[in-house]
Amino acid sequence: MSGTTTAAAPQGRRGSGARAGANRWVVLFVLCVSLLLVAVDATVLHVAVPAVTEDLRPGGMELLWIVDVYPLVCASLLILFGTLGDRVGRRRVLLLGYALFGVASAVAALADNAQVLIAARALLGVGGAMIMPATLSILRQVFPDRRERAVAIGVWSAVAAVGAAAGPLLGGFLLEHFWWGSVFLINIPLMLVSLPVGRWLLPESKGGDDGPWDVAGALMAAGGLFGVVYGVKRLGGGDAPLGPATLAALAVGAALLAGFVRRQRRRARPLVDLSMFARPAFSTSVGCIVLAMLALVGLELIAAQYLQLVLGLSPLETGLRLLPLTLAAMAAGLAGSKLLHRFGPRVMVCSGFCLTALAVLVLTGMGGAANDALLLTGFVLLGLGLETTLFGAYESMLSEAPPSQAGGAAAIGETSYQLGAGIGIALLGSVMNAAYAPGLSSVRGVPAADSAAAGNSLGEAYEIAARLGGAPGEALRSAARESFVHGLHVTLVVSAGLLLLGALAALRLPRGMDCTGGGSASPSGDPGVPAPREPSRVGADSSAR
């Protein structure tokens, strides 16, 4: 158990930290519940997109922001709140995140226009940014032994993948019986329970609290991420690649990110210790997490739209079609510790990427008619591959980082997780839009203005087709379905290419999982030290490569 945690616990409220510290597996359970809520909310809205479109009638860009603003805001602020937790207490920030998450959920559920929903989703992202860093940093502290930590990370990463995959199922069930706002209302009772339970069970822990808190640096990172993703969105929305607005967004975003990096290198106490990225295993693990989440969240959004709008399934039926992905991810996460110990990070992560790429290529067989066997095979392979990749990458990242930098490593890992989800929706959504719209540029019998509007989304094309009626409406509906399937195939091929790049990058990870020296906690060092600095890791990694 972490000395940081137990040292802080007696100072906590009536010894609650000591009570939780008595069983680190109870702490793991509470942390996983916290993570599940945040992960579910990243995807629970996916099956509700058609209902939101029909009720609020957002524009194409507004619809993208409704889905994308949550993971993007969350990714932008993780470092900010991760460092705040190190200063004032991770449990304190976690509980504040619970409260904000609940309030924002109520606002989102009652939103009566797209702008209010976007703002509420942004607030949800702020709450998620408070919650997520605490889960990994506390986990790293209470599981100093690498073997036990591998088991804990297996459970944790399975919950992360299951939460993202179970979101559509939960959303589908709620939409079968209630209106789309119910996908947000479900958060409120869960948060009302999580607040007192977390306050009572979770241990308090802190990092160093000396030195200035670089708020300006965190805002630079947030602004840079927004600029880059906004530029990608404009490209996918059909804007000219050299258009002034697109170029300005990309340039400003890149400049802010470059300034953030320079600022962190010059500061005595940076928000992000960039020296960790000099370690190949750490930087490679972070990149693998981004690529894995890019594939998972982006593909799930498109798959949910395909199942509902092309195959005509209900939201609940859509969620059930995605259930095999959830079950496969759970199985891979629970088996992850044994697989990692036997095969090592390099083989595990590389194999996970290859399996995921195979799943994506299998799913290119999806067409205008349902093929349940193909969907089952593709989603099972997708769940197994993605969870195998995430588990190996997270374990390698946390084990590579020194215990004194556990909070910063956790914030980086969570940022890469959420950033991958946000960029996945933006990038794959942009590819999808770019491949979909040209097929509707001229449909026989359909006015040019209606054809252009139908190119915004498949849902909008269906609405226009219903208004036109007759032969023109049927022609537009058929053309939109064919264009969507074509765009889906293009998007899947692009995703497979990115996943294969991830497999190549994973070859930089160490071959073996060292649990004898630095990987273990107290047996190898001073028992008073909560988690050793793992001195043998660097040498072991170098020889493994």
Phi, psi and omega per residue, in radians:
M1 nan 2.630 -3.081
S2 -1.203 2.317 3.007
G3 -1.151 -0.591 3.076
T4 -1.053 -0.748 -3.114
T5 -1.184 -0.874 -3.075
T6 -1.222 -0.490 3.093
A7 -1.183 -0.630 3.140
A8 -1.385 -0.428 -3.005
A9 -1.077 -0.817 -3.121
P10 -1.063 -0.413 3.134
Q11 -1.468 -0.147 -3.116
G12 -1.267 -3.113 -3.045
R13 -1.279 1.909 3.101
R14 0.875 0.683 3.008
G15 1.255 0.347 -3.116
S16 -1.076 -0.595 3.128
G17 -1.128 -0.705 3.123
A18 -1.143 -0.650 3.132
R19 -1.104 -0.777 3.120
A20 -1.215 -0.616 -3.100
G21 -1.156 -0.344 -3.138
A22 -1.123 -0.391 3.127
N23 -2.482 1.726 -3.096
R24 -1.153 -0.371 3.112
W25 -1.271 -0.504 3.017
V26 -1.170 -0.715 3.073
V27 -1.042 -0.761 3.118
L28 -1.030 -0.719 3.138
F29 -1.070 -0.807 -3.136
V30 -1.117 -0.721 3.126
L31 -1.115 -0.664 3.138
C32 -1.182 -0.631 3.069
V33 -1.094 -0.730 3.099
S34 -1.053 -0.824 -3.132
L35 -1.118 -0.664 -3.111
L36 -1.056 -0.734 -3.136
L37 -1.077 -0.762 -3.110
V38 -1.222 -0.736 -3.117
A39 -1.170 -0.701 3.110
V40 -1.067 -0.720 -3.075
D41 -1.187 -0.334 3.109
A42 -1.219 -0.442 -3.052
T43 -2.214 -0.134 -3.065
V44 -1.091 -0.443 -3.113
L45 -1.389 -0.228 -3.005
H46 -1.034 -0.809 -3.126
V47 -1.306 -0.239 3.141
A48 -1.584 -0.038 -3.105
V49 -0.987 -0.808 3.099
P50 -1.051 -0.702 3.133
A51 -1.174 -0.709 3.085
V52 -1.105 -0.727 3.129
T53 -1.069 -0.732 -3.120
E54 -1.213 -0.645 -3.052
D55 -1.453 -0.853 -3.050
L56 -1.661 -0.297 -3.139
R57 0.876 0.984 3.093
P58 -1.294 2.723 3.008
G59 -1.254 3.013 -3.110
G60 -1.039 -0.755 3.134
M61 -1.226 -0.663 3.104
E62 -1.103 -0.676 3.135
L63 -1.118 -0.723 3.081
L64 -1.072 -0.717 -3.130
W65 -1.208 -0.617 3.107
I66 -0.993 -0.750 -3.115
V67 -1.391 -0.666 -2.915
D68 -1.606 -0.391 -3.002
V69 -1.174 -0.544 3.141
Y70 -1.090 -1.014 3.132
P71 -1.144 -0.528 -3.128
L72 -1.215 -0.800 3.088
V73 -1.099 -0.732 3.138
C74 -1.056 -0.808 -3.137
A75 -1.121 -0.629 -3.090
S76 -1.197 -0.538 -2.995
L77 -1.841 -0.012 -3.100
L78 -1.052 -0.746 -3.138
I79 -1.139 -0.696 3.115
L80 -1.015 -0.910 -3.078
F81 -1.399 -0.413 3.027
G82 -1.098 -0.773 3.117
T83 -1.250 -0.565 3.070
L84 -1.100 -0.708 3.101
G85 -1.096 -0.636 3.092
D86 -1.094 -0.518 -3.075
R87 -1.525 -0.816 -3.001
V88 -1.848 -0.125 -3.125
G89 2.038 2.206 -3.065
R90 -1.222 -0.650 3.121
R91 -1.143 -0.655 -3.139
R92 -1.084 -0.789 3.106
V93 -1.158 -0.656 3.121
L94 -1.053 -0.809 -3.127
L95 -1.175 -0.638 3.063
L96 -1.115 -0.649 3.075
G97 -1.104 -0.690 3.064
Y98 -0.971 -0.857 -3.080
A99 -1.090 -0.810 -3.141
L100 -1.129 -0.653 3.132
F101 -1.080 -0.733 3.128
G102 -1.145 -0.770 3.135
V103 -1.110 -0.799 -3.138
A104 -1.109 -0.596 3.103
S105 -1.105 -0.707 3.112
A106 -1.123 -0.719 3.114
V107 -1.117 -0.740 -3.138
A108 -1.125 -0.706 -3.113
A109 -1.125 -0.557 -3.088
L110 -1.726 0.128 -3.109
A111 -1.073 2.367 -3.139
D112 -1.960 0.084 3.036
N113 -2.685 2.904 -3.041
A114 -1.121 -0.633 -3.082
Q115 -1.132 -0.735 3.123
V116 -1.146 -0.699 3.134
L117 -1.135 -0.702 3.100
I118 -1.090 -0.768 3.131
A119 -1.107 -0.709 3.138
A120 -1.160 -0.698 3.095
R121 -1.132 -0.589 3.075
A122 -1.136 -0.728 3.090
L123 -1.118 -0.645 3.042
L124 -1.049 -0.674 3.090
G125 -1.097 -0.673 3.090
V126 -1.099 -0.792 3.109
G127 -1.089 -0.732 3.097
G128 -1.090 -0.640 3.115
A129 -1.156 -0.474 3.053
M130 -1.322 -0.600 -3.032
I131 -1.402 -0.789 -2.902
M132 -1.169 -0.761 -3.127
P133 -1.071 -0.570 -3.107
A134 -1.115 -0.598 -3.065
T135 -1.112 -0.825 -3.112
L136 -1.298 -0.699 -3.093
S137 -1.175 -0.691 3.081
I138 -1.187 -0.695 3.108
L139 -1.044 -0.758 -3.137
R140 -1.098 -0.577 -3.102
Q141 -1.373 -0.694 -3.042
V142 -1.504 -0.152 3.067
F143 -2.168 1.293 -3.134
P144 -1.265 -0.477 3.131
D145 -1.310 2.245 -3.000
R146 -1.160 -0.617 3.128
R147 -1.116 -0.828 3.099
E148 -1.140 -0.684 -3.137
R149 -1.111 -0.610 3.105
A150 -1.103 -0.707 3.082
V151 -1.119 -0.770 -3.127
A152 -1.108 -0.726 3.128
I153 -1.180 -0.580 3.067
G154 -1.056 -0.782 3.090
V155 -1.146 -0.785 -3.106
W156 -1.066 -0.843 -3.102
S157 -1.225 -0.541 3.050
A158 -1.113 -0.715 3.103
V159 -1.120 -0.688 3.126
A160 -1.074 -0.833 -3.137
A161 -1.202 -0.717 3.141
V162 -1.130 -0.693 3.112
G163 -1.058 -0.786 3.114
A164 -1.140 -0.661 -3.111
A165 -1.377 -0.550 -3.109
A166 -1.387 -0.278 3.129
G167 -0.940 -0.877 3.114
P168 -1.062 -0.620 3.128
L169 -1.156 -0.804 3.108
L170 -1.114 -0.767 3.113
G171 -1.076 -0.712 3.121
G172 -1.089 -0.742 3.123
F173 -1.092 -0.770 -3.135
L174 -1.157 -0.691 -3.126
L175 -1.219 -0.401 3.063
E176 -1.154 -0.485 -3.011
H177 -2.060 -0.357 -3.059
F178 -2.360 -3.037 3.108
W179 -1.552 2.990 -2.991
W180 -1.069 -0.463 -3.139
G181 -1.133 -0.293 -3.133
S182 -1.156 -0.383 3.124
V183 -1.163 -0.339 3.071
F184 -1.671 -0.615 -3.113
L185 -1.076 -0.477 -3.126
I186 -1.075 -0.408 -3.133
N187 -1.224 -0.515 -2.975
I188 -1.137 -0.937 3.114
P189 -1.087 -0.590 3.116
L190 -1.133 -0.695 3.113
M191 -1.240 -0.599 3.106
L192 -1.117 -0.550 3.068
V193 -1.382 -0.697 -3.065
S194 -1.152 -0.588 -3.110
L195 -1.042 -1.000 -3.130
P196 -1.201 -0.624 -3.136
V197 -1.149 -0.779 3.113
G198 -1.122 -0.679 3.139
R199 -1.132 -0.584 -3.086
W200 -1.479 -0.703 -2.973
L201 -1.675 -0.622 -2.987
L202 -1.320 2.415 3.042
P203 -1.356 2.601 3.031
E204 -1.505 2.496 3.082
S205 -2.587 2.598 -3.135
K206 -2.376 2.746 2.964
G207 -1.816 -2.690 3.086
G208 -1.242 2.432 -3.139
D209 -2.046 0.266 3.124
D210 -1.644 2.762 3.134
G211 1.564 2.778 -3.108
P212 -1.246 2.669 3.117
W213 -1.709 2.024 -2.964
D214 -1.447 1.330 3.113
V215 -1.152 -0.686 -3.133
A216 -1.047 -0.710 3.115
G217 -1.107 -0.721 3.126
A218 -1.130 -0.687 3.109
L219 -1.174 -0.606 3.066
M220 -1.089 -0.762 3.123
A221 -1.104 -0.753 -3.140
A222 -1.103 -0.792 3.123
G223 -1.111 -0.681 3.119
G224 -1.115 -0.754 3.125
L225 -1.121 -0.721 3.115
F226 -1.089 -0.751 -3.109
G227 -1.097 -0.782 -3.113
V228 -1.149 -0.817 -3.113
V229 -1.183 -0.638 3.098
Y230 -1.100 -0.676 3.084
G231 -1.110 -0.701 3.082
V232 -1.110 -0.692 3.102
K233 -1.051 -0.773 -3.122
R234 -1.131 -0.661 3.080
L235 -1.088 -0.764 3.132
G236 -1.232 -0.386 3.138
G237 -1.437 0.045 3.070
G238 1.760 0.079 3.117
D239 -1.215 2.711 3.105
A240 -1.125 2.379 -3.117
P241 -0.996 -0.531 -3.131
L242 -1.794 0.322 3.102
G243 -1.115 2.558 -3.067
P244 -1.072 -0.700 -3.113
A245 -1.165 -0.734 -3.141
T246 -1.127 -0.838 3.139
L247 -1.091 -0.684 -3.135
A248 -1.110 -0.774 -3.138
A249 -1.085 -0.809 -3.131
L250 -1.141 -0.725 -3.110
A251 -1.176 -0.801 -3.141
V252 -1.110 -0.754 3.124
G253 -1.071 -0.804 3.139
A254 -1.129 -0.681 -3.139
A255 -1.137 -0.724 3.129
L256 -1.139 -0.716 3.122
L257 -1.154 -0.705 3.093
A258 -1.118 -0.713 3.092
G259 -1.128 -0.638 3.101
F260 -1.083 -0.784 -3.141
V261 -1.079 -0.813 3.130
R262 -1.086 -0.700 -3.126
R263 -1.111 -0.737 -3.119
Q264 -1.168 -0.616 3.137
R265 -1.193 -0.465 -3.079
R266 -1.583 -0.286 -3.050
R267 -1.495 2.515 3.119
A268 -1.193 -0.623 3.106
R269 -2.206 1.443 -3.098
P270 -1.292 2.758 3.017
L271 -1.105 -0.712 3.139
V272 -2.099 2.130 3.082
D273 -1.369 1.676 -3.052
L274 -1.180 -0.242 3.117
S275 -1.130 -0.409 3.098
M276 -1.094 -0.523 -3.125
F277 -1.275 -0.215 3.067
A278 -1.269 -0.285 3.088
R279 -1.459 2.042 -3.069
P280 -0.969 -0.682 -3.106
A281 -1.129 -0.684 -3.123
F282 -1.205 -0.926 -3.097
S283 -1.103 -0.660 3.119
T284 -1.155 -0.718 3.123
S285 -1.071 -0.743 3.125
V286 -1.072 -0.802 3.117
G287 -1.082 -0.643 3.128
C288 -1.173 -0.655 3.100
I289 -1.104 -0.757 3.125
V290 -1.038 -0.845 -3.095
L291 -1.151 -0.672 -3.134
A292 -1.139 -0.784 -3.141
M293 -1.245 -0.557 3.070
L294 -0.994 -0.790 -3.125
A295 -1.210 -0.769 -3.034
L296 -1.128 -0.983 -3.006
V297 -1.268 -0.737 3.141
G298 -1.100 -0.763 -3.133
L299 -1.210 -0.609 3.141
E300 -1.159 -0.659 3.111
L301 -1.093 -0.816 -3.126
I302 -1.192 -0.692 3.141
A303 -1.116 -0.693 3.117
A304 -1.097 -0.725 3.103
Q305 -1.155 -0.689 3.116
Y306 -1.075 -0.833 -3.086
L307 -1.117 -0.636 -3.104
Q308 -1.469 -0.838 -2.968
L309 -1.550 -0.533 3.131
V310 -1.598 -0.844 -3.131
L311 -1.510 -0.223 3.087
G312 1.302 0.459 3.128
L313 -1.401 2.685 3.062
S314 -1.308 2.882 3.102
P315 -0.996 -0.698 3.135
L316 -1.180 -0.749 3.088
E317 -1.080 -0.619 3.086
T318 -1.108 -0.809 3.109
G319 -1.066 -0.685 3.131
L320 -1.164 -0.609 3.100
R321 -1.128 -0.513 3.134
L322 -1.537 -0.089 -3.111
L323 -1.050 -0.691 3.097
P324 -0.987 -0.591 3.080
L325 -1.076 -0.730 3.136
T326 -1.101 -0.845 -3.106
L327 -1.130 -0.697 3.114
A328 -1.126 -0.707 3.111
A329 -1.112 -0.711 3.096
M330 -1.055 -0.792 -3.124
A331 -1.092 -0.764 -3.131
A332 -1.149 -0.687 3.132
G333 -1.145 -0.737 -3.124
L334 -1.218 -0.510 3.106
A335 -1.568 -0.053 -3.007
G336 -1.063 -0.691 -3.084
S337 -1.088 -0.797 3.134
K338 -1.155 -0.716 -3.138
L339 -1.124 -0.723 -3.129
L340 -1.146 -0.720 -3.134
H341 -1.147 -0.584 -3.089
R342 -1.438 -0.755 -2.998
F343 -1.819 -0.391 -3.124
G344 1.525 2.838 -3.069
P345 -1.071 -0.715 -3.041
R346 -1.070 -0.929 -3.109
V347 -1.137 -0.694 -3.063
M348 -1.143 -0.870 -3.096
V349 -1.214 -0.744 3.129
C350 -1.080 -0.758 3.115
S351 -1.136 -0.661 3.112
G352 -1.081 -0.753 3.100
F353 -1.104 -0.772 -3.128
C354 -1.110 -0.714 3.109
L355 -1.124 -0.673 3.104
T356 -1.157 -0.731 3.098
A357 -1.088 -0.683 3.084
L358 -1.085 -0.739 3.115
A359 -1.060 -0.742 -3.137
V360 -1.106 -0.742 3.130
L361 -1.167 -0.622 3.054
V362 -1.063 -0.695 -3.099
L363 -1.249 -0.204 3.044
T364 -1.167 -0.198 3.059
G365 -1.324 -0.102 3.106
M366 -1.135 2.366 3.135
G367 -2.337 -2.703 -3.104
G368 -1.300 -0.276 3.129
A369 -1.985 2.681 -3.098
A370 -1.224 2.464 3.049
N371 -2.390 1.538 -3.011
D372 -1.102 -0.647 -3.135
A373 -1.126 -0.731 3.125
L374 -1.149 -0.756 3.125
L375 -1.087 -0.742 3.136
L376 -1.080 -0.832 3.140
T377 -1.075 -0.822 -3.108
G378 -1.102 -0.764 -3.087
F379 -1.258 -0.599 3.080
V380 -1.134 -0.820 3.107
L381 -1.081 -0.661 -3.137
L382 -1.121 -0.780 3.128
G383 -1.124 -0.766 3.118
L384 -1.100 -0.824 -3.085
G385 -1.148 -0.804 -3.090
L386 -1.171 -0.752 -3.123
E387 -1.192 -0.646 3.060
T388 -1.054 -0.738 3.121
T389 -1.141 -0.841 -3.100
L390 -1.090 -0.752 -3.114
F391 -1.070 -0.914 -3.114
G392 -1.061 -0.672 -3.112
A393 -1.217 -0.778 -3.128
Y394 -1.131 -0.767 -3.122
E395 -1.103 -0.755 3.133
S396 -1.132 -0.696 -3.122
M397 -1.114 -0.861 -3.095
L398 -1.181 -0.651 -3.130
S399 -1.264 -0.488 3.140
E400 -1.310 -0.525 -3.101
A401 -1.369 2.405 3.054
P402 -1.068 2.546 -3.141
P403 -0.980 -0.542 -3.139
S404 -1.166 -0.294 -3.133
Q405 -1.968 0.426 -3.085
A406 -1.059 -0.690 3.141
G407 -1.121 -0.766 3.121
G408 -1.152 -0.685 3.117
A409 -1.136 -0.698 3.108
A410 -1.095 -0.755 3.128
A411 -1.102 -0.698 3.113
I412 -1.134 -0.764 3.130
G413 -1.084 -0.768 3.138
E414 -1.214 -0.620 3.085
T415 -1.096 -0.765 3.129
S416 -1.130 -0.637 3.097
Y417 -1.074 -0.936 -3.099
Q418 -1.257 -0.624 3.111
L419 -1.130 -0.698 3.081
G420 -1.071 -0.715 3.116
A421 -1.127 -0.772 -3.129
G422 -1.167 -0.799 3.138
I423 -1.190 -0.584 3.116
G424 -1.052 -0.791 3.108
I425 -1.148 -0.735 -3.118
A426 -1.208 -0.838 -3.060
L427 -1.238 -0.937 -3.126
L428 -1.191 -0.581 3.040
G429 -1.133 -0.654 3.108
S430 -1.183 -0.740 3.076
V431 -1.065 -0.746 3.133
M432 -1.062 -0.817 -3.126
N433 -1.123 -0.710 -3.127
A434 -1.135 -0.594 3.122
A435 -1.452 -0.432 -3.073
Y436 -1.435 -0.804 -2.984
A437 -1.062 -0.737 -3.089
P438 -1.022 -0.493 -3.130
G439 -1.206 -0.211 -3.131
L440 -1.967 0.232 -3.091
S441 -1.106 -0.573 3.109
S442 -2.617 1.861 3.105
V443 -1.963 2.271 -3.050
R444 -1.016 2.226 3.109
G445 1.484 -0.044 -3.112
V446 -1.875 2.219 3.118
P447 -0.984 2.617 -3.084
A448 -1.029 -0.683 -3.130
A449 -1.122 -0.702 3.122
D450 -1.206 -0.658 3.101
S451 -1.091 -0.742 3.135
A452 -1.127 -0.722 3.126
A453 -1.158 -0.649 3.130
A454 -1.141 -0.405 3.126
G455 -1.275 -0.126 3.136
N456 -1.257 -0.735 -3.128
S457 -2.878 2.797 3.133
L458 -1.184 -0.660 3.106
G459 -1.068 -0.733 3.117
E460 -1.178 -0.622 3.099
A461 -1.094 -0.696 3.117
Y462 -1.137 -0.682 3.121
E463 -1.116 -0.776 3.128
I464 -1.138 -0.699 3.117
A465 -1.088 -0.701 3.113
A466 -1.150 -0.648 3.121
R467 -1.212 -0.681 -3.139
L468 -1.225 -0.769 3.141
G469 1.146 3.087 3.067
G470 1.086 -2.709 -3.117
A471 -1.119 -0.753 3.110
P472 -1.055 -0.720 3.133
G473 -1.129 -0.735 3.118
E474 -1.162 -0.674 3.107
A475 -1.112 -0.733 3.127
L476 -1.153 -0.738 -3.127
R477 -1.093 -0.770 3.134
S478 -1.131 -0.766 3.139
A479 -1.116 -0.665 -3.139
A480 -1.154 -0.720 3.113
R481 -1.098 -0.799 -3.141
E482 -1.111 -0.707 3.140
S483 -1.164 -0.655 3.133
F484 -1.142 -0.778 3.122
V485 -1.090 -0.708 3.077
H486 -1.076 -0.793 3.109
G487 -1.091 -0.640 3.097
L488 -1.082 -0.769 3.134
H489 -1.106 -0.755 3.111
V490 -1.068 -0.760 -3.124
T491 -1.117 -0.708 3.130
L492 -1.132 -0.685 3.121
V493 -1.144 -0.740 3.095
V494 -1.071 -0.759 3.134
S495 -1.093 -0.717 3.119
A496 -1.081 -0.687 3.094
G497 -1.084 -0.737 3.112
L498 -1.135 -0.666 3.131
L499 -1.162 -0.656 3.094
L500 -1.180 -0.584 3.011
L501 -1.092 -0.678 3.074
G502 -1.086 -0.669 3.108
A503 -1.108 -0.692 3.090
L504 -1.145 -0.735 3.131
A505 -1.095 -0.616 -3.103
A506 -1.123 -0.270 3.110
L507 -1.164 -0.213 3.105
R508 -1.470 -0.139 3.125
L509 -1.300 2.729 3.108
P510 -1.143 2.650 -3.124
R511 -1.244 -0.770 -2.994
G512 -1.942 2.871 3.093
M513 -1.827 1.836 -3.073
D514 -1.442 1.949 3.130
C515 -2.016 0.112 -3.027
T516 -1.641 -0.603 -3.099
G517 -1.840 -1.528 -3.115
G518 -1.293 -0.358 -3.065
G519 -1.203 -0.537 3.138
S520 -1.542 2.896 -3.051
A521 -1.745 -1.729 -3.014
S522 -1.099 -0.551 -3.103
P523 -1.066 -0.472 -3.021
S524 -1.758 -0.011 -3.076
G525 -2.597 -2.915 3.126
D526 -1.091 2.172 -3.122
P527 -1.115 -0.293 3.093
G528 -1.395 -0.205 3.138
V529 -1.557 2.199 -3.033
P530 -1.108 -0.675 -3.122
A531 -2.659 2.059 -3.047
P532 -1.148 2.853 -3.078
R533 -1.432 0.075 3.055
E534 0.914 1.088 -3.042
P535 -1.129 -0.451 -3.078
S536 -1.441 -0.110 -3.048
R537 -1.141 -0.790 -3.064
V538 -1.111 -0.800 3.117
G539 -1.138 -0.699 -3.138
A540 -1.119 -0.718 -3.134
D541 -1.134 -0.703 -3.108
S542 -1.134 -0.754 -3.137
S543 -1.212 -0.559 3.139
A544 -1.156 -0.626 3.134
R545 -1.298 nan nan
